[in-house]
């Protein structure tokens, strides 16, 4: 039986539903599902600077998964996990996000539009694990994500939770 997530922009009151891709990314989906046993994963919403049509949040590392079902060109509706070890992120960004230098963080991202390219000026290509796909509510979420870009992310939280 398929497993689903609800992904929400809390302040904007918008959510979508994503189906886990258990066959394509079994380690990633299992790790995310386990992490959600204790309740939602959430954090300050950020809009990508480089990748283009991406909204994400950083959470404490809950697993070391490795790469599976990787992409550097996500499409609309892709739900992607990035695992950043302690030294992989810019020091100012880590300070801003409250990320421990040694522990690193997991980046939970959704992509809402086309023409994305996962490259970062500091470290180069940044492949991520596509572990779910948005099956309901992408249009409304895309509109809200675009508003994060235009109006700002201050006060917004991106929330991932089990559905059902």
C-alpha positions as a Markdown table, in Angstrom:
| # | Residue | x | y | z |
|---|---|---|---|---|
| 1 | Unk | 0.0 | 0.0 | 0.0 |
| 2 | Unk | 1.3 | 3.4 | -0.9 |
| 3 | Unk | 2.4 | 5.9 | 1.7 |
| 4 | Unk | 1.7 | 9.6 | 1.5 |
| 5 | Unk | 3.0 | 12.9 | 3.0 |
| 6 | Unk | 1.2 | 16.2 | 3.5 |
| 7 | Unk | 3.6 | 19.1 | 2.8 |
| 8 | Unk | 2.4 | 22.5 | 4.0 |
| 9 | Unk | 3.4 | 26.1 | 4.0 |
| 10 | Unk | 1.9 | 26.8 | 7.4 |
| 11 | Unk | 1.5 | 30.6 | 7.4 |
| 12 | Unk | 0.1 | 30.6 | 3.9 |
| 13 | Unk | -2.3 | 27.8 | 4.8 |
| 14 | Unk | -1.5 | 25.8 | 1.7 |
| 15 | Unk | -0.7 | 22.1 | 1.4 |
| 16 | Unk | -0.2 | 19.3 | -1.1 |
| 17 | Unk | 0.0 | 15.6 | -1.0 |
| 18 | Unk | 3.0 | 13.6 | -2.1 |
| 19 | Unk | 3.3 | 9.8 | -2.7 |
| 20 | Unk | 6.5 | 8.1 | -1.5 |
| 21 | Unk | 8.5 | 6.4 | -4.2 |
| 22 | Unk | 9.3 | 3.3 | -2.3 |
| 23 | Unk | 10.5 | 1.3 | -5.3 |
| 24 | Unk | 12.7 | 4.0 | -6.6 |
| 25 | Unk | 14.2 | 5.3 | -3.3 |
| 26 | Unk | 13.6 | 2.6 | -0.6 |
| 27 | Unk | 16.3 | 3.8 | 1.8 |
| 28 | Unk | 15.3 | 7.4 | 1.6 |
| 29 | Unk | 11.6 | 6.8 | 1.9 |
| 30 | Unk | 12.2 | 4.5 | 4.9 |
| 31 | Unk | 14.4 | 7.0 | 6.6 |
| 32 | Unk | 11.9 | 9.9 | 6.1 |
| 33 | Unk | 8.9 | 7.7 | 7.2 |
| 34 | Unk | 10.8 | 6.6 | 10.4 |
| 35 | Unk | 11.8 | 10.2 | 11.1 |
| 36 | Unk | 8.1 | 11.3 | 10.9 |
| 37 | Unk | 7.1 | 8.7 | 13.5 |
| 38 | Unk | 7.9 | 11.2 | 16.2 |
| 39 | Unk | 5.8 | 13.9 | 14.5 |
| 40 | Unk | 6.2 | 16.4 | 11.7 |
| 41 | Unk | 9.5 | 17.6 | 10.3 |
| 42 | Unk | 9.4 | 21.3 | 9.9 |
| 43 | Unk | 11.6 | 24.4 | 9.8 |
| 44 | Unk | 11.9 | 27.9 | 8.4 |
| 45 | Unk | 10.9 | 27.9 | 4.7 |
| 46 | Unk | 13.6 | 29.1 | 2.3 |
| 47 | Unk | 13.4 | 29.8 | -1.4 |
| 48 | Unk | 16.3 | 28.6 | -3.5 |
| 49 | Unk | 18.8 | 31.1 | -4.8 |
| 50 | Unk | 20.5 | 28.9 | -7.5 |
| 51 | Unk | 18.2 | 25.9 | -8.2 |
| 52 | Unk | 15.3 | 28.1 | -9.4 |
| 53 | Unk | 11.8 | 26.8 | -8.5 |
| 54 | Unk | 12.5 | 25.2 | -5.1 |
| 55 | Unk | 11.3 | 25.8 | -1.6 |
| 56 | Unk | 13.0 | 23.9 | 1.2 |
| 57 | Unk | 13.7 | 23.6 | 4.9 |
| 58 | Unk | 16.7 | 22.4 | 6.8 |
| 59 | Unk | 16.2 | 19.8 | 9.6 |
| 60 | Unk | 18.7 | 18.0 | 11.9 |
| 61 | Unk | 20.3 | 14.9 | 10.2 |
| 62 | Unk | 18.2 | 11.9 | 11.0 |
| 63 | Unk | 20.0 | 9.4 | 8.8 |
| 64 | Unk | 22.9 | 8.8 | 6.5 |
| 65 | Unk | 21.3 | 7.5 | 3.4 |
| 66 | Unk | 23.7 | 7.9 | 0.5 |
| 67 | Unk | 22.5 | 8.5 | -3.0 |
| 68 | Unk | 19.6 | 6.8 | -4.6 |
| 69 | Unk | 17.2 | 7.9 | -7.4 |
| 70 | Unk | 19.4 | 11.0 | -7.8 |
| 71 | Unk | 18.8 | 14.0 | -9.9 |
| 72 | Unk | 20.4 | 17.4 | -10.7 |
| 73 | Unk | 17.4 | 18.4 | -12.9 |
| 74 | Unk | 14.3 | 18.0 | -10.7 |
| 75 | Unk | 10.9 | 18.5 | -12.4 |
| 76 | Unk | 7.7 | 20.1 | -11.0 |
| 77 | Unk | 6.3 | 17.9 | -8.2 |
| 78 | Unk | 9.6 | 16.3 | -7.2 |
| 79 | Unk | 10.2 | 16.0 | -3.5 |
| 80 | Unk | 13.9 | 15.7 | -2.9 |
| 81 | Unk | 16.2 | 15.1 | 0.1 |
| 82 | Unk | 19.7 | 16.4 | 0.3 |
| 83 | Unk | 22.1 | 15.2 | 3.0 |
| 84 | Unk | 24.7 | 17.9 | 3.8 |
| 85 | Unk | 27.6 | 16.7 | 6.0 |
| 86 | Unk | 29.0 | 19.3 | 8.4 |
| 87 | Unk | 31.6 | 20.8 | 6.0 |
| 88 | Unk | 29.4 | 21.1 | 2.9 |
| 89 | Unk | 27.5 | 24.3 | 3.7 |
| 90 | Unk | 28.6 | 27.9 | 3.7 |
| 91 | Unk | 29.5 | 29.1 | 7.3 |
| 92 | Unk | 27.2 | 32.1 | 7.1 |
| 93 | Unk | 24.3 | 29.9 | 6.0 |
| 94 | Unk | 24.9 | 27.5 | 8.8 |
| 95 | Unk | 24.9 | 30.3 | 11.3 |
| 96 | Unk | 21.7 | 31.7 | 9.9 |
| 97 | Unk | 20.0 | 28.3 | 10.0 |
| 98 | Unk | 21.3 | 27.3 | 13.4 |
| 99 | Unk | 23.1 | 24.3 | 11.8 |
| 100 | Unk | 25.8 | 22.6 | 13.9 |
| 101 | Unk | 29.2 | 22.8 | 12.1 |
| 102 | Unk | 30.0 | 19.1 | 12.7 |
| 103 | Unk | 26.5 | 17.5 | 12.4 |
| 104 | Unk | 25.4 | 19.1 | 9.1 |
| 105 | Unk | 21.7 | 19.0 | 8.1 |
| 106 | Unk | 19.1 | 17.4 | 5.9 |
| 107 | Unk | 17.5 | 19.6 | 3.3 |
| 108 | Unk | 13.9 | 18.7 | 2.5 |
| 109 | Unk | 12.8 | 20.3 | -0.7 |
| 110 | Unk | 9.9 | 20.6 | -3.1 |
| 111 | Unk | 10.2 | 21.7 | -6.7 |
| 112 | Unk | 7.2 | 23.5 | -8.1 |
| 113 | Unk | 8.2 | 24.7 | -11.6 |
| 114 | Unk | 10.4 | 23.8 | -14.6 |
| 115 | Unk | 14.0 | 24.4 | -15.6 |
| 116 | Unk | 15.7 | 23.6 | -12.3 |
| 117 | Unk | 19.4 | 22.9 | -12.1 |
| 118 | Unk | 21.1 | 21.8 | -8.9 |
| 119 | Unk | 24.4 | 23.6 | -8.9 |
| 120 | Unk | 25.9 | 25.7 | -6.1 |
| 121 | Unk | 28.7 | 28.1 | -6.6 |
| 122 | Unk | 30.5 | 26.9 | -3.4 |
| 123 | Unk | 30.5 | 23.2 | -4.1 |
| 124 | Unk | 29.4 | 22.5 | -7.7 |
| 125 | Unk | 26.7 | 19.9 | -8.6 |
| 126 | Unk | 24.4 | 19.0 | -5.8 |
| 127 | Unk | 22.5 | 15.8 | -6.6 |
| 128 | Unk | 19.5 | 15.1 | -4.5 |
| 129 | Unk | 17.4 | 11.9 | -3.8 |
| 130 | Unk | 13.9 | 12.1 | -5.4 |
| 131 | Unk | 11.9 | 10.2 | -2.9 |
| 132 | Unk | 8.3 | 11.4 | -3.5 |
| 133 | Unk | 6.1 | 13.0 | -6.1 |
| 134 | Unk | 3.3 | 15.5 | -5.5 |
| 135 | Unk | 0.1 | 13.9 | -6.6 |
| 136 | Unk | -2.5 | 16.5 | -5.3 |
| 137 | Unk | -2.4 | 20.3 | -4.9 |
| 138 | Unk | 0.7 | 21.1 | -7.0 |
| 139 | Unk | -0.9 | 24.1 | -8.6 |
| 140 | Unk | -1.9 | 25.8 | -5.3 |
| 141 | Unk | 1.4 | 24.9 | -3.8 |
| 142 | Unk | 3.3 | 26.3 | -6.8 |
| 143 | Unk | 1.4 | 29.6 | -6.4 |
| 144 | Unk | 2.2 | 29.8 | -2.7 |
| 145 | Unk | 5.9 | 28.9 | -3.4 |
| 146 | Unk | 6.1 | 31.6 | -6.0 |
| 147 | Unk | 4.7 | 34.0 | -3.4 |
| 148 | Unk | 7.5 | 32.9 | -1.0 |
| 149 | Unk | 9.9 | 34.0 | -3.8 |
| 150 | Unk | 8.1 | 37.4 | -4.5 |
| 151 | Unk | 7.0 | 38.3 | -1.0 |
| 152 | Unk | 9.6 | 36.6 | 1.2 |
| 153 | Unk | 9.9 | 33.7 | 3.5 |
| 154 | Unk | 10.1 | 35.4 | 6.8 |
| 155 | Unk | 7.7 | 33.8 | 9.2 |
| 156 | Unk | 6.9 | 30.9 | 6.9 |
| 157 | Unk | 7.4 | 27.3 | 7.9 |
| 158 | Unk | 7.6 | 24.3 | 5.6 |
| 159 | Unk | 6.0 | 21.2 | 7.3 |
| 160 | Unk | 6.3 | 17.5 | 6.3 |
| 161 | Unk | 4.0 | 15.0 | 8.0 |
| 162 | Unk | 2.6 | 11.6 | 7.5 |
| 163 | Unk | -0.8 | 11.4 | 5.9 |
| 164 | Unk | -3.1 | 8.7 | 7.0 |
